Structure formats: C-alpha cells, structure tokens
C-alpha cells in the first residue's frame, strides 16, 4: 500500500489497544495509541489522521466530549466509536453517535475482517470528500483571481474628465460576472460608452466579458479619428461574437456616443434595458428611447445587420444625469415574499436622488436604498452606472485621483487655487487647502489599507457659493464615522494636543475646527463626506460684489 492509513486509537484499557494493534498490519496502518482523551487531543493537534477509533466510556473526558473537541479543529475526519455498551429500545446511543454525519459505530466484539472493511470504507469516503474540498478550494481561488482580473479590465469605479463624470456600482453574483462596461474618449467632442450583459453566469460569461473588453480596446484604437456610429460598432462586435467566439453566446447591450458640443447622444439598443435620464432641476425621469427602437442581441444570429435607422438621437441639458443598468437589477427580490423590484419604485428613487444627490453617489445610494426596503436577494449580477456631462461646465472643481500622497498634494494645491480664484478670499483658500490635505491624507494612510486598486480612487468636488464653500469627497476605503463628542470638543482637544506637543491625532480636530458642518455617510461600499467651510462675512460680501 503506497499510502498507509494513519489511525489514532483511544481507549483507557491497554488490552483493547493491543487488540487493535494486532488487527492493523504495520505495513498498511500507522497506529498511534492513547489511554485517555487529553493525550489523544494532544496527538491529534500534532499530527494528521485518516480515522479515529474511539472508546466512549473513559476516565476524565468521555468519547463524546473528545469528539466535540476534535470537531472544533476538523469537521470531517471519520470517527469510529468502539463500545461494548448496549443500546436501549429507543436507539439513544446510536442516534447520539450518528448525529454527527462523519461518526460511525462498531461493537467491541468485532472481527478483524469487519474492522478492516469498516476502516477501508470510511477512509475512502473521507479521502474522496477531502479531495473534493481541495478541488473546490482551488476553484474558489481561481475564481477569486478571475474576478480580480475582470475588475482590472473594467474602468475605475469612478472617473472625471473634461468631458464626462461617471460612477458605477458593480456586484457580481458569484465572484465573476458577464456584465460589461466601457467608456472611452473619442476626440475633444465625442465620448463612447457600452453597457452590456453577456448571457449566462459564472466562468463562461466571465471569459466572454474578458475577451470583449480586450476586443473593444483594440477596436476603438483601430478606428482612430474616424467618425464612429453606434450601429457600425455593433456590427463589428457582432462579427467578433459570430466568428472569433464561434457564435456560441450572445449579449444584450447599449452603445452610445455623446457629442458634448451639441449636447446630443446617439444610442443603439440591442435587446438591453433602456437608458434613463433625470433632470436635477425637478427630479423628473424619462426614457432616452421611449419607443423602444433597437435590434436583437449581439451574437444572436449571423447575417443580421445593425442598421443606422435603429439609432436613436437624444438631446440633453448640461446637468442631466443618465442611468444605465443590467437586468440583474430588476431580478432583485424581497426575502419575505420573493417579490421582484418594480419599475415605479425604482424610478421614484432615481428621481429623488437625481434632484439632490451627488451624481457619482447615485448608483451606490440606489443599491443601498433597495437593500434597505427589503430587496436583498440577488440571483444575478447587479450593475448600475450614472453619467453626467462635464465639458464646458464652470464653477466646480472636480478631480478623481489615486490615493498617493504626491497626487493629494498636487490636487490640494489646485483646489486652493480654484477657491482663491472664485472668491478672492485667501483665508478661505488656505482653510480649504488645510482641510483637504488633512482629510485626504487620512484616507490615504488609513482608509485604503488592503483595498483593491480598482476601488482605491477618490473623487473630490469643490463648489463655491456666495457665503460658503462646499466640499464633497467620495471614496471606497474603510468604513468609519466621526465621533459626535469630538465635534463638540474639537477646539479643546486640539489645544490639549498643542500643549503636549503631540503630532498624531491632530487631523480630525483641525478639520472640525475649519468646517462649520461635516457629514459622513456609507452607501454599500462607498463613503460620502461633505464639508461646509463658511466665508467670513466681509469676504463673502466682497465675493458677491465681484
């Protein structure tokens, strides 16, 4: 036998241990014998065993107590109880033994043949289960890696350029996903986006998604400065699905091209849920394509051209907020009645958030709100993305940066220069610079420890009003709150730190001294922190006169 069975035998009578030793040939079994439960536990902790032969009635702790302690370390190693006890009419003894699925029973009047057959049976089962568990763990590790690769291929969770602000909440149903999102600048006027959902779940859909992301980057680079149209891109992707991917799967998707100089969006829908748009001025929500024009999903069948006549042209206002999603959103169910999310509830929530929330927080606030009202069961991947025009909009300073101290220093200087320019108030600029520097460095040093790089970006927005400066910081770092007691005692705490010449612990008291209001909220995996920095009354009047 190439792999002898490792056996731990536990009995307080030496005769019984000698009997077991005589029954178990040394070339097939490595036997460790113990006279009590405590020594058996010590041996179990030191070694690895395939089976345990365990007496029930022993001095000190009995066999059932030994089993309980073993199960704290190993849930599945087989235990064969060897006992001379007689069971009662209700089979209480057998029931107690077999309450554990990996425990077995033999009377001490066994024969050698019976004992060897029983050990062979339970160890073979254990090794099969153990091998399956090892394989499952390897698959889990591979899926974890695949999920990480997918997230690297996706754009950052949030982005702000001179053209577009976007943010998305992405929750794979099981580590990997078939949901696709891509956004790319075409030229100074135009920006492309794709929202897609590849049919199926798990590894196959994830592999298609990975291949498509790579193809899209090559495709957009190949087009260069050519005039892009949604239906042209659709046809190229369809060829890729039918030819390179052998036509064995399909994808619903939206492809849109923004023209920010004319405030138009050209959109083509291939069997996907429609794109929504909200006007922040009144919270009204409407569909970009109410007539539901469009085509069949990509890859559905060959020889089916995507036509220009199916493109939809939509005119939008500067502050309109677009919302896209995959159909997993409406597969969300309530745990108590398995009722799916209804369209009316969702539209009301989006309209309310569109009128008051920061656009980049909307996907996360929506997902958090749906969970709050009971939609907790997600049988499919969930993806929500919000987009808003940035090009040509003034009066706001918006930056997306990686959590590096060098990037923070540069951005903080730019934000202070913006406040100085907008207000002519050097005191306000200095206070905003100090607040942002302290807070962002705190996030960099403490909030992102162990975080995925794809989640590590920080969005900062600064807006100037007549009498105050509003600062919003969105990040996906660690969750933490601001102690209300510290808010009331910030000045006293800072004075105490100054007196003791302490360097650490100064950041939050400084921030709370500068900001007249501070609010920090958590939506799913995103933190939103809002500060108000008041302008001095004289400076505020001066700023208004300017």
Secondary structure as UniProt FT lines:
FT   STRAND          5..10
FT   HELIX           14..23
FT   TURN            26..28
FT   STRAND          29..34
FT   HELIX           37..46
FT   STRAND          51..54
FT   HELIX           63..71
FT   TURN            72..73
FT   STRAND          78..83
FT   TURN            89..90
FT   HELIX           92..98
FT   TURN            101..102
FT   STRAND          103..107
FT   TURN            108..109
FT   HELIX           112..153
FT   STRAND          158..160
FT   STRAND          164..171
FT   STRAND          179..185
FT   STRAND          190..198
FT   HELIX           202..223
FT   TURN            224..225
FT   HELIX           230..239
FT   HELIX           240..244
FT   TURN            245..247
FT   STRAND          251..259
FT   TURN            260..263
FT   STRAND          264..270
FT   STRAND          276..279
FT   TURN            280..283
FT   STRAND          284..287
FT   TURN            288..291
FT   HELIX           308..310
FT   STRAND          312..315
FT   TURN            318..319
FT   STRAND          321..325
FT   HELIX           327..331
FT   STRAND          333..334
FT   TURN            335..337
FT   HELIX           343..356
FT   HELIX           359..361
FT   HELIX           362..372
FT   TURN            373..374
FT   STRAND          375..377
FT   STRAND          382..389
FT   TURN            391..392
FT   STRAND          396..401
FT   HELIX           405..423
FT   HELIX           426..442
FT   HELIX           443..447
FT   TURN            449..450
FT   HELIX           453..455
FT   STRAND          458..464
FT   STRAND          468..475
FT   HELIX           484..500
FT   TURN            504..505
FT   HELIX           507..514
FT   STRAND          517..523
FT   TURN            524..525
FT   STRAND          526..534
FT   HELIX           537..545
//
